[in-house]
Amino acid sequence: MAVNKNFVVKNGLEVATDLVFASSTLDKVGIGSTLPSATLEVGGDFKATGNSTVVGVATVQDDLVVGTGGTVIVADVSAGRIGL
């Protein structure tokens, strides 16, 4: 059912225990986190489809896999190898 109105939350939002959390005092949003330490913090896995752009520095703490099954770039942290 569609409602033809704006949805406004002024002070914060919490969905389930830690599914979505937003705080106007912290000015931060957590998905899978109730204590976000960045403007947007995603706890757990996430998937981005379509075009994605990262501006600035991205820090990857574990393996980095680019392309289906790592067909473009693989950085294997435990083995200390990068493959193109």
N, C-alpha and C positions, 0 to 999 in steps of 0.2 A: 504494500500500500504506500503510495507516494504522498508526501505532505508538501504543499507548496509554501513552505516557510523556511526562513534561515534557522540554522541550529547554532546557538550561541552558548558557550560555556565561559563564565567569567573568572572563576576562581581556581578551577582545576578539574581533572577528569580521571577517574580510575575505573577500569573495566576488568572484572575478575580480580584475582589476587595480584597478578603482575603481567597481565596481557598488554594493556595500554595504560600509561600513567602520564599525566600532564600536570604541571604545577605552574601557576602564575607567579608565585614568589620565587621559584628557582629559574623560571623562564627556560625550562627544559622539558623534553618529551622522552619517555622511555618506552620502548616496545620490548617486553620480556624483562623489564627492569623497573623497580620502583625507586631506585636511587641513581638516576642518570647523571653522569659526570660530564656530558657534552650536550650541545644543543639538541641533538638527536642521538640517542644511544639504542642500538639494537642488540639485545642479549640472545644468543643462540644463532642458529643458521638463518641466512636470508638468501633470497633469490631475486635477481634483477633481470628482467627480460627486456628486449629491445636495446636501444642505444643507451649507454651509461657513460657519464663523464665524471672524472675525478679531477678537481682543480686543486693544486697544491701538492702536498706530500701525502702519500698513502703508505702506511706502515702495515706490513703483512707479517704476522708473528709465526705462522706455520707455513706449510707448502703453498705455493702460488701456482695455479693451473689455469692456463689460458687456452681456449679452444676446446672443442669436444674431446674429452679424454686426454687433454694436454697436447693436442696436435700442433699448437703454435709455440707456446712457451711452458716450460716446467721448471720451477725452482724447488728443489728437494732440500729442505733445511737439514734433515738428519744425515743425508749423504754428502752435503756440501757441494751439490752440483746444480748447474743451470743448463737447461737444454733448449735449443731453438729448433 
